[in-house]
């Protein structure tokens, strides 16, 4: 029997999809706050992805470094660790300049030319968030892996769900199929 308000999961019974994608374009930002964020990210990467279809979806990976409260210098990757994971996944590992200021940790000029065309494994999941047409939205997880490591990525994602880090995963058979929303941004097709 069909149920109103239930999502079909895009043909994926686990509501999780992994795929190898190619980077078509990249834009790196520093210290920028997105509309949906409470705080700005020290480094943000906007990707346009070639998924072998007529359209090219976008993806964002970003975060903030762990900073020493006393002198303001970087002491670790912090929430920006997923940026390190991204560069490891595409075969261009980067080293963090600990002991330096946040503004000193930038990619070299022209780095984009070495990134476009690289591939990585992306995980998308069915979210409890709704699109304007009433169906569930597919979201990208910011953690990525090397091409072909989809099973590993799924294991890490499921662990993050279990540990409570991913709060909007619409698990199969959950009661999270429908969320009431008052209004949508007409351009971005996201709830306000």
Buried (B, 14 or more C-beta within 10 A) or exposed (E): EEEEEEBEBEEBEEBBBBEBBBBBBBEBBBEBEBEEEEEBBBBBBBBBBBBEEEEBBEBBBBBBBBBEEEEEBBBEBBBBBBBBBBBBBBEEEBEBBBEEEBEEBEBEEEBBEBBBEBBBBBBBBBBBBBBBEEBBBBBBBBBBBBBEBBEEBBEBBBEBBEEEEBEBBBBEEEEBBBBEBEEBEEEEEBBE
